[in-house]
Amino acid sequence: MKLAAGFLVLCACGSGRDFGGGDPSPDSGTTTTKDEDAGKPPAQNDAGATGVPTLEIVPGNGGTVPSGWPATDPLRVRARDAQGNPVANADVKFSVGAGQSLHLQIASDTVPTDQSGVASVTYNAFPLDVNKGHESDTVTATWNGLSVQLGVIITQVPSGQWAAPPLFYIQTPEPDLGTAKAGSTFTAAIQILGTFQQGPDFNHGVPGYGLRLTSTQDTLVAADLECTGGTALADAQGKVTCDIVTKTPGDYYFSALAGGQIKWDMHLKVTP
């Protein structure tokens, strides 16, 4: 078991900072297609095969944010037409669901999609009741009769203290994950345990935070490999496992991002 270096930095104010390396929120991947790359020109996916429009999640699900602080990992969704093409200038409605402790930083309840079909919203968390260790909140995005739900974990920040991000232990040999065969699934390739650093839930597992694979340069850009389902979500004990779906042979360099806050740079060689 390896401890992510630098966890004593007492500020969660940078998304995907490289520091070395309450019930779970619902897995929103069940209502749409898989999480995809928000930074590259999107290619057609299964939406074209189904012949119906889709609304899908891109980076943001399973983020963590300290109470009374702004989040740094935005919530993003992409609208596609029946042929699988991104829909620009579509009005996506965002609304806070369970928890009601999030403030969406938007002028109205709808956000237009960009040329990549992506609608993005940032948010901050209201202070929690002092007796709460954390809170699991949701945000629902709706467009064209379709909806997806994104989960956010608000961590408690005791009065007079700086916000400490969750403490993530990586239980995987890194940075080199070894080799895997193309067209297979690398089971339990990455395993992480997340625990609270502050408040009544100190040292308890963080439920529902997300783990996704990103570019080493930009955590809002997806890696060329992904976890099964796009974003893996932690269980009630704070344990999350990423089964990596391999594609074509090659050397892959990417980051594993936990809770939208802590990342580890990794390498996997995919063989024929």
C-alpha positions in Angstrom: 0.0 0.0 0.0 1.4 3.3 -1.0 0.4 6.7 0.4 0.0 9.5 -2.1 2.7 12.0 -1.3 1.8 15.5 -0.4 -1.5 14.8 1.2 -0.8 17.4 3.9 -1.4 20.2 1.5 -4.4 21.8 3.3 -6.2 23.2 0.3 -8.4 21.5 -2.2 -8.3 24.4 -4.6 -6.7 22.8 -7.7 -8.3 20.2 -9.9 -6.1 17.2 -10.6 -3.0 18.5 -8.8 -0.2 16.0 -8.9 0.5 15.2 -5.3 2.6 12.1 -6.1 1.4 10.1 -8.1 -23.5 9.6 3.8 -24.0 6.9 1.0 -22.3 6.4 -2.3 -23.6 8.7 -5.1 -25.5 6.7 -7.7 -23.5 5.6 -10.7 -24.9 7.9 -13.4 -23.4 5.8 -16.2 -26.6 3.7 -16.3 -28.7 6.2 -18.2 -26.3 7.1 -21.0 -23.3 6.1 -22.9 -19.8 6.0 -21.4 -17.7 8.9 -20.2 -15.7 10.3 -23.1 -12.9 12.7 -24.0 -14.1 16.3 -23.5 -11.0 17.8 -25.0 -10.6 16.1 -28.4 -13.0 16.3 -31.4 -15.6 13.7 -30.4 -16.0 10.7 -32.7 -19.3 8.9 -33.3 -20.1 6.2 -30.7 -22.9 3.8 -30.0 -25.4 6.7 -30.3 -25.3 6.4 -34.0 -26.0 2.6 -33.8 -29.0 3.1 -31.6 -30.5 5.8 -33.9 -31.7 7.9 -30.9 -30.3 11.1 -29.3 -28.2 10.6 -26.2 -27.0 12.7 -23.2 -23.7 11.4 -21.8 -21.4 12.3 -18.9 -17.9 13.6 -19.5 -15.5 14.5 -16.6 -17.1 15.5 -13.3 -18.9 12.6 -11.8 -17.8 11.5 -8.4 -16.0 14.7 -7.6 -15.2 15.8 -4.0 -15.5 19.4 -2.7 -14.9 20.8 0.8 -17.9 22.4 2.5 -17.9 26.2 2.1 -15.4 26.0 -0.8 -15.7 26.1 -4.6 -15.2 22.9 -6.6 -12.4 22.7 -9.2 -13.6 19.7 -11.3 -16.6 21.0 -13.3 -19.7 19.0 -14.1 -19.9 18.2 -17.9 -22.3 16.4 -20.2 -22.4 16.0 -23.9 -25.5 16.0 -26.2 -25.5 13.9 -29.3 -28.1 13.5 -32.1 -29.5 10.3 -33.5 -26.4 9.8 -35.7 -24.0 10.2 -32.8 -22.9 13.7 -33.7 -22.4 16.4 -31.0 -25.2 18.9 -30.8 -24.1 22.6 -30.5 -26.2 25.3 -28.9 -28.5 22.9 -27.1 -29.9 24.1 -23.8 -29.0 21.7 -21.0 -30.8 22.2 -17.7 -28.8 21.6 -14.5 -30.6 21.1 -11.2 -29.5 20.2 -7.7 -31.0 17.0 -6.4 -30.3 15.1 -3.2 -28.5 17.0 -0.5 -29.4 20.6 -1.6 -26.0 21.8 -0.4 -24.5 22.7 -3.8 -24.7 26.1 -5.5 -24.4 25.9 -9.3 -22.5 28.9 -10.7 -24.8 29.7 -13.6 -27.0 32.7 -14.3 -30.0 30.6 -15.2 -30.9 26.9 -14.9 -29.8 26.1 -18.5 -26.4 26.0 -20.1 -25.8 26.0 -23.9 -23.5 23.3 -25.4 -20.4 24.3 -27.2 -19.3 23.1 -30.7 -18.3 19.7 -29.1 -21.8 19.3 -27.7 -20.5 19.8 -24.2 -22.3 21.8 -21.5 -20.2 22.6 -18.4 -21.0 24.1 -15.0 -18.9 24.9 -12.0 -20.2 24.9 -8.4 -19.4 25.5 -4.8 -20.6 23.7 -1.6 -22.4 25.4 1.3 -21.1 24.8 4.8 -22.4 21.6 6.3 -24.0 21.1 9.7 -21.1 20.7 12.1 -22.4 17.2 13.2 -22.1 15.9 9.6 -19.0 14.2 8.5 -19.9 14.5 4.8 -22.8 14.7 2.4 -23.6 13.0 -0.8 -25.3 15.4 -3.3 -26.5 15.0 -6.8 -26.9 17.2 -9.9 -29.2 16.2 -12.7 -28.6 17.4 -16.3 -31.6 17.3 -18.6 -31.9 17.8 -22.4 -34.4 16.7 -25.0 -36.3 14.5 -22.6 -33.1 12.8 -21.5 -31.4 13.1 -18.1 -28.2 11.9 -16.4 -27.3 12.2 -12.7 -23.8 13.2 -11.4 -22.7 12.6 -7.8 -20.6 15.0 -5.7 -19.2 14.3 -2.2 -19.0 17.3 0.1 -16.4 16.9 2.8 -16.6 18.5 6.2 -14.3 21.4 7.1 -14.3 22.1 10.9 -14.5 25.8 11.9 -11.1 27.5 11.8 -9.4 24.9 9.7 -8.2 24.9 6.1 -9.8 22.5 3.7 -7.9 19.2 3.5 -8.7 17.0 0.5 -9.4 13.3 1.2 -6.4 11.1 1.8 -6.0 8.6 -1.0 -3.9 5.5 -0.7 -2.9 3.9 -4.0 -2.8 0.1 -3.6 -1.4 -0.5 -7.1 2.3 -0.7 -8.1 3.0 2.5 -10.0 3.9 4.3 -12.1 4.4 1.2 -14.3 1.4 -1.1 -14.5 3.2 -3.7 -16.6 1.6 -5.2 -19.7 -1.8 -6.2 -21.0 -3.1 -7.8 -24.1 -4.9 -5.6 -26.7 -8.7 -6.1 -26.8 -8.8 -7.4 -23.2 -9.8 -6.0 -19.8 -7.0 -5.6 -17.3 -8.9 -6.5 -14.1 -8.2 -4.6 -10.9 -5.5 -2.6 -12.8 -5.8 0.3 -10.3 -7.1 0.1 -6.8 -7.4 3.1 -4.4 -8.7 3.7 -0.9 -9.9 7.2 0.1 -10.4 8.4 3.7 -11.6 11.6 5.2 -8.9 13.8 6.8 -11.2 16.1 8.9 -14.4 16.2 10.9 -16.6 13.5 12.4 -15.7 11.1 9.6 -12.0 11.4 10.1 -10.2 8.2 8.9 -13.4 6.7 7.6 -13.8 5.7 3.9 -15.0 8.3 1.4 -18.0 6.8 -0.4 -18.9 7.5 -4.0 -15.9 9.4 -5.2 -14.8 8.8 -8.8 -11.7 7.4 -10.4 -11.1 8.2 -14.1 -8.1 8.1 -16.5 -7.0 11.4 -18.0 -4.3 13.0 -20.0 -1.1 13.7 -18.0 -1.2 17.3 -19.1 -4.9 18.1 -18.7 -7.3 16.3 -16.3 -10.3 17.5 -18.4 -9.0 15.5 -21.4 -9.6 11.7 -21.3 -6.8 9.3 -21.7 -6.6 6.9 -24.7 -7.5 4.1 -22.2 -10.4 4.1 -19.7 -11.9 2.3 -16.8 -14.8 0.1 -17.5 -17.8 2.4 -17.6 -15.6 5.5 -18.0 -15.6 6.5 -14.3 -15.3 4.0 -11.5 -17.1 4.9 -8.3 -15.9 4.0 -4.7 -17.9 1.7 -2.5 -19.3 2.5 0.9 -15.9 1.8 2.5 -14.0 4.2 0.2 -12.5 1.5 -2.1 -12.5 1.9 -5.8 -11.2 -0.4 -8.5 -10.5 0.5 -12.2 -10.6 -2.4 -14.7 -8.8 -0.9 -17.7 -10.3 -1.6 -21.1 -7.3 -2.1 -23.5 -7.5 -1.2 -27.2 -4.8 -1.2 -29.8 -1.2 -2.2 -29.0 1.2 0.6 -27.8 2.7 2.4 -24.9 0.1 4.4 -23.0 1.0 7.2 -20.6 -1.9 8.6 -18.5 -3.0 9.8 -15.1 -5.4 8.2 -12.7 -7.5 11.0 -11.1 -9.3 10.3 -7.8 -12.1 12.5 -6.5 -11.3 15.2 -9.1 -8.3 16.1 -6.8 -5.3 13.8 -6.6 -3.6 12.1 -9.6 -0.9 9.6 -10.3 1.0 9.4 -13.6 1.1 5.9 -15.0 2.2 3.8 -17.9 0.8 0.6 -19.4 2.2 -1.3 -22.3 -0.5 -3.0 -24.5 0.8 -5.9 -26.5 -0.8 -7.6 -29.6 
